Amino acid sequence: MPNARLIEHNKTQFVKEIVELASGVWGAVGFAASCQYMVEGAHSVTIIDTSESTKAAQNVLDEFRQRCDKPVGRIIFTHAHRDHVSGASVFLGGRDIPILASKGFKSDLMAVDEATIAPNKALGRRTMAQFGIGLSGEERISLGCGPGDRPMDGLGAGFVPPTALIEGDCDIDLDGVHARLIMAPGETPDHMIVWLPDSGVLIGGDNWYHAFPNLYAIRGTPYRDFAVWAKTLDQMANIGAKVLGPGHTRPVFGVEQIREVLGTTREAMVHVMRETAKMMDEGASLDDIGAGVALPDHLATKPWLGEFYGKVGWSARAFAVGTLGWYDGNPTHLGAMSDHRRAVHTAQLAGGTDALMKAAQETDDLQWRLELCDHLITLEQPAQSLKAEAMIALAETEINATARNTYLWEAKRLIDAT
């Protein structure tokens, strides 16, 4: 049985609904991995973010049309992640209209340059695992940031590049609606938030959502600057918004509640930074840091800081590596031992591969079982099924959707290969 908190998070945050944020401003929640927003102007509407697929975009457009049938006059991308830009062609409808994004608009999942040396195949495989591509909706439960059961037709197919890149903070006219575009680096350096001062609505992109922030994505991402992200959250909290429209999960209403969710999320980030730095100063290993940093109770109990998407331990590791690199100060780790050599030594300590297999089968510690299985598989022993069973068991306990999806996806890959 999947983790009950993950099921509840999915039920409360990703119910498919068009939510009215203010008069003439609507948000689409639960139709795709991300949220989309529509702002009504005098003769046209503005679409902010366009979803991950053409099918999801069409579903959202059909729903938006029931609220306002004015033509789309412009599109704004809050940032370049694929789940926010891949339905643009549907909203364009074949017309030539402006698409606005920040000057730094760049994605690791869009327009991959094969001429650049990069582990693109590894990124693709790990992305599929993180989002559970190929798993059923029931298996996935959720993405942590969006519903697991969602349309996938036209995934990534509707991306259209921006026509205008915004250099810095500026005021613009959305066909009679005053808006301010604000550079707000956070989850990505290219983030741009949209502030509608007349209605008090702030569209914040992925700088905040109802889950512990994904300070490190396990698909593999460049270092996300925690300090810069925390500063942006402080900036957003001080805007005085009455409504916060996140890039994922449901909107937040009320000036004080918005300050609370943004302020405590910032506090959680700073806590991870501070505690990780402290353990690094004390000479702790990356493994000890990943296992040892935790939120204090007054933050851990906040519903919006549940580890449904990001994880504290992953974040602590990312901060350590992002600030001082892979070396943790222990000279032992200056040397490198191959997986095979380590497996041979471990098997010898255990008394041979049969004893190692017996230990893997009998331990109740699922993490230890996975590590022993890796040694056995490296030594060409038949431990694939045992490892898959352990991953499935871990998946059922996980509150974190991306960990759950990755365990299940990798387990299925192991089973299919045997």
C-alpha positions in Angstrom: 0.0 0.0 0.0 1.5 3.4 -1.0 2.3 5.9 1.7 -0.9 7.4 3.0 0.5 11.0 3.1 1.5 10.8 -0.6 -2.0 9.7 -1.5 -3.5 12.5 0.5 -1.2 15.1 -1.0 -2.3 13.9 -4.5 -6.0 14.1 -3.6 -5.8 17.6 -2.0 -3.3 19.4 -4.3 -4.0 17.9 -7.8 -7.7 17.8 -8.1 -8.5 18.9 -11.7 -10.0 22.3 -11.4 -10.1 25.8 -12.9 -9.6 28.2 -9.9 -10.6 31.9 -10.0 -7.7 33.7 -8.4 -9.3 37.2 -8.8 -11.7 38.8 -11.2 -10.4 38.0 -14.7 -7.6 35.7 -13.5 -7.9 31.9 -13.6 -5.5 29.0 -12.9 -5.7 25.5 -14.2 -4.7 22.9 -11.5 -4.4 19.2 -12.0 -4.6 19.1 -15.8 -0.9 18.5 -16.2 2.3 18.3 -14.2 2.3 22.1 -13.9 -0.3 24.9 -13.6 -1.4 27.3 -16.3 -2.8 30.8 -15.8 -5.1 33.1 -17.9 -5.4 36.8 -17.4 -8.3 38.6 -19.1 -7.6 41.9 -20.8 -9.8 44.3 -22.7 -9.8 42.4 -26.0 -7.5 39.4 -25.4 -6.2 37.1 -22.8 -2.6 36.4 -21.6 -1.5 32.8 -20.9 1.2 32.2 -18.4 2.9 28.8 -18.8 1.5 26.2 -21.3 1.9 22.7 -19.7 4.0 19.7 -20.8 2.0 18.3 -23.7 -0.3 19.4 -26.5 -3.1 17.3 -25.2 -3.0 18.8 -21.7 -2.8 22.3 -23.2 -5.9 21.6 -25.4 -7.8 20.4 -22.3 -6.8 23.6 -20.4 -7.7 25.8 -23.3 -11.1 24.2 -23.7 -11.8 24.9 -20.0 -10.4 28.5 -20.2 -12.7 29.1 -23.1 -15.7 28.4 -20.9 -14.6 31.3 -18.7 -13.5 33.8 -21.4 -13.5 33.4 -25.2 -11.3 36.3 -26.1 -8.3 35.4 -28.3 -4.9 34.7 -26.8 -2.9 37.9 -27.2 0.4 36.8 -25.7 2.1 34.0 -23.8 4.5 34.4 -20.8 6.9 31.7 -19.8 8.0 31.8 -16.1 11.0 29.6 -16.9 12.2 27.1 -19.5 11.4 23.7 -17.9 9.6 21.5 -20.3 6.5 21.1 -18.3 5.8 24.8 -18.5 6.6 25.5 -22.2 5.5 22.4 -24.2 1.9 23.4 -25.0 2.6 26.8 -26.5 1.6 25.8 -30.0 -1.9 25.0 -28.9 -2.5 28.4 -27.3 -0.9 30.1 -30.3 -3.4 28.4 -32.6 -1.3 29.1 -35.6 -1.2 32.8 -35.0 1.8 35.1 -34.7 1.7 36.5 -31.2 4.4 37.5 -28.7 5.9 34.9 -26.4 7.8 36.5 -23.5 10.5 35.0 -21.3 13.5 36.2 -19.3 16.8 36.9 -21.0 18.4 33.8 -19.4 15.7 31.4 -20.8 17.4 28.0 -21.0 16.4 24.4 -20.2 18.3 21.2 -19.7 15.4 19.3 -21.3 14.6 21.5 -24.3 16.7 21.8 -27.5 19.5 19.5 -26.3 22.7 20.3 -28.3 24.1 16.9 -29.3 27.4 18.6 -30.3 28.0 19.5 -26.7 29.7 16.9 -24.6 27.1 16.0 -21.9 25.6 12.8 -20.4 22.3 13.3 -22.3 21.4 9.6 -22.4 21.9 9.4 -18.6 19.8 12.5 -18.2 17.0 11.0 -20.3 17.0 7.7 -18.5 17.0 9.3 -15.1 14.3 11.8 -16.1 12.1 8.9 -17.2 12.7 7.2 -13.8 12.0 10.4 -11.7 8.7 11.0 -13.4 7.8 7.3 -13.7 7.4 7.4 -17.5 5.8 4.0 -18.4 4.3 3.4 -15.0 0.6 3.4 -14.6 -1.2 6.2 -12.9 -2.0 3.9 -10.0 1.7 3.0 -9.6 2.9 6.6 -9.8 0.3 8.1 -7.5 1.8 11.5 -8.3 4.9 13.4 -9.5 5.2 15.2 -6.2 4.7 18.4 -8.1 1.7 17.2 -10.2 -0.8 14.4 -10.8 0.6 11.0 -11.8 -2.4 10.3 -14.0 -2.4 12.9 -16.7 -2.4 13.1 -20.6 0.9 12.3 -22.2 -0.1 12.8 -25.9 2.2 15.3 -27.5 4.7 15.4 -24.6 7.2 18.1 -25.3 5.8 18.6 -28.8 4.2 22.0 -28.5 7.3 24.1 -27.6 7.7 27.4 -29.5 10.7 29.5 -28.7 10.2 33.0 -27.1 9.9 35.9 -29.4 11.0 38.5 -26.9 13.5 38.1 -24.0 13.1 40.4 -21.1 16.3 42.1 -19.9 15.2 43.0 -16.4 12.3 44.0 -14.1 9.7 46.0 -16.1 6.1 47.0 -16.2 4.0 45.8 -19.2 0.5 46.2 -20.4 -1.5 43.0 -20.7 -4.2 44.6 -22.9 -5.4 46.9 -20.2 -4.1 44.9 -17.2 -1.0 46.3 -15.5 1.6 43.7 -14.8 5.2 43.8 -13.6 7.7 41.1 -14.8 10.3 40.5 -12.1 13.5 38.5 -12.5 13.4 36.0 -9.7 16.1 33.3 -9.9 15.3 30.3 -7.8 14.6 26.7 -9.0 16.2 27.9 -12.2 18.4 31.0 -12.9 15.9 32.1 -15.7 12.9 32.4 -13.5 10.6 35.4 -14.1 7.5 36.0 -11.9 4.4 37.9 -12.9 2.9 40.4 -10.4 -0.5 41.9 -11.0 -0.7 44.7 -8.5 -4.3 45.7 -9.2 -5.7 42.3 -8.3 -2.9 41.4 -5.8 -2.1 38.2 -7.7 1.5 36.9 -7.9 2.3 34.1 -10.4 5.5 32.7 -8.9 6.6 29.9 -11.2 8.4 27.0 -9.5 10.0 29.1 -6.8 7.3 27.8 -4.4 4.8 24.9 -4.4 3.1 22.9 -1.7 6.1 20.5 -1.0 9.6 20.7 0.2 11.4 22.4 -2.7 13.3 20.3 -5.2 16.7 21.8 -4.3 18.2 18.9 -6.2 16.4 16.9 -8.9 17.6 13.3 -9.0 17.3 13.2 -12.8 20.5 15.3 -12.6 20.7 19.1 -12.6 23.4 21.8 -12.3 23.7 23.2 -8.8 20.6 25.2 -7.8 21.9 28.2 -5.8 20.2 27.8 -2.4 21.1 31.3 -1.2 19.8 33.0 -4.4 16.5 30.9 -4.2 16.1 31.9 -0.5 16.6 35.5 -1.3 13.9 35.3 -4.0 11.5 33.8 -1.6 12.1 36.7 0.7 11.5 39.1 -2.2 8.2 37.3 -3.0 7.0 37.4 0.6 7.5 41.1 0.8 5.5 41.9 -2.3 2.3 41.7 -0.3 0.4 39.4 -2.7 -3.2 38.5 -1.8 -3.1 35.4 -4.0 -0.1 33.2 -4.9 -0.3 31.1 -8.1 2.4 28.5 -7.9 3.9 26.7 -10.9 2.6 23.4 -9.3 -0.1 22.7 -6.7 -3.1 24.8 -5.7 -3.1 28.6 -5.2 -2.6 30.2 -1.8 -5.0 32.9 -0.6 -4.4 35.6 2.0 -1.5 38.0 2.6 -0.5 36.4 5.9 -0.8 32.9 4.7 1.4 33.6 1.7 4.0 35.2 3.9 3.9 32.2 6.1 4.4 29.6 3.4 7.1 31.6 1.6 8.8 32.6 4.9 8.9 29.1 6.3 10.1 27.6 3.1 12.9 30.1 3.0 13.7 29.3 6.6 13.9 25.6 5.7 16.3 26.3 2.9 18.5 28.3 5.2 18.4 25.6 7.9 19.6 23.0 5.4 22.5 25.3 4.3 23.5 26.1 7.9 23.4 22.5 9.2 25.1 21.1 6.1 27.9 23.7 6.4 28.2 22.9 10.1 28.6 19.2 9.4 31.1 19.9 6.7 33.2 22.0 9.1 33.1 19.1 11.5 34.5 16.8 8.8 31.4 14.7 8.2 31.2 12.5 5.1 28.6 13.1 2.4 26.7 9.9 3.6 26.6 11.2 7.1 25.4 14.6 5.9 22.7 13.1 3.7 21.5 11.0 6.6 22.0 13.5 9.4 20.5 16.8 8.3 16.8 17.2 9.2 14.3 20.0 9.6 13.4 21.1 13.2 9.9 20.1 14.3 8.4 23.5 13.8 9.2 23.3 10.1 8.9 19.6 9.5 5.3 19.7 10.6 4.3 22.3 8.1 2.1 20.6 5.5 3.7 22.5 2.6 7.2 21.3 3.7 6.4 17.6 3.4 9.0 15.8 1.3 6.7 14.9 -1.5 8.9 16.4 -4.2 12.3 17.5 -2.8 14.1 15.8 0.0 16.1 17.3 2.9 18.9 14.7 2.6 19.3 15.1 -1.1 19.4 18.8 -0.7 22.1 18.6 2.0 24.2 16.5 -0.3 23.7 18.9 -3.2 24.7 21.9 -1.0 27.8 20.2 0.1 28.9 19.2 -3.4 27.7 22.5 -4.9 29.8 24.6 -2.5 33.0 22.5 -2.1 32.8 19.8 -4.7 32.8 16.0 -4.3 35.8 15.7 -1.9 34.6 15.6 1.7 38.0 16.2 3.3 38.7 12.5 4.1 41.9 11.4 2.3 40.5 7.9 2.0 38.2 9.3 -0.6 41.0 10.7 -2.7 41.6 7.2 -4.0 39.1 5.4 -6.2 37.9 1.8 -6.0 35.9 0.2 -8.7 32.5 -1.3 -7.9 33.9 -4.7 -8.9 37.0 -4.4 -6.6 34.8 -3.3 -3.7 32.4 -6.1 -4.3 35.2 -8.7 -4.3 36.5 -7.4 -0.9 33.0 -7.3 0.6 32.3 -10.9 -0.5 35.6 -12.0 1.0 34.7 -10.4 4.3 31.3 -12.1 4.2 32.9 -15.5 3.6 32.1 -15.8 -0.1 29.3 -14.9 -2.5 26.9 -17.5 -1.0 27.3 -15.9 2.4 26.8 -12.5 0.9 23.6 -13.6 -0.8 22.4 -15.1 2.4 23.0 -11.8 4.2 21.2 -9.9 1.5 18.2 -12.3 1.8 18.0 -12.2 5.6 18.5 -8.5 6.5 15.5 -6.4 7.3 17.4 -3.3 6.4 16.2 -2.6 2.9 18.9 0.0 2.1 21.5 -2.5 3.2 19.9 -5.2 1.1 20.1 -2.9 -1.9 23.8 -2.3 -1.3 24.6 -6.0 -0.9 22.6 -6.7 -4.0 24.7 -4.3 -6.0 27.8 -6.1 -4.9 26.3 -9.4 -5.9 25.2 -8.2 -9.3 28.6 -6.7 -9.9 30.0 -10.2 -9.2 27.5 -11.6 -11.7 25.4 -13.3 -9.0 21.6 -13.6 -9.6 20.4 -10.8 -7.2 18.3 -8.7 -9.6 15.0 -10.0 -8.4 16.0 -9.6 -4.8 17.0 -6.0 -5.5 13.8 -5.3 -7.4 11.7 -6.6 -4.5 13.6 -4.4 -2.1 13.0 -1.3 -4.3 9.3 -2.1 -4.6 9.1 -2.4 -0.8 10.9 0.9 -0.3 8.6 2.5 -2.8 5.5 1.6 -0.8 7.0 3.4 2.2 8.1 6.6 0.4 6.4 9.9 0.9 8.6 11.3 -1.8 7.0 10.9 -5.2 10.2 11.0 -7.3 11.9 8.5 -5.0 8.8 6.2 -5.3 8.7 6.6 -9.1 12.4 5.9 -9.5 12.3 2.8 -7.3 9.3 1.4 -9.2 10.7 2.3 -12.6 14.2 0.9 -11.9 12.6 -2.3 -10.4 10.5 -2.8 -13.5 13.6 -2.3 -15.7 15.5 -5.0 -13.7 12.6 -7.4 -13.8 12.2 -6.9 -17.6 16.0 -7.6 -18.1 15.9 -10.9 -16.3 
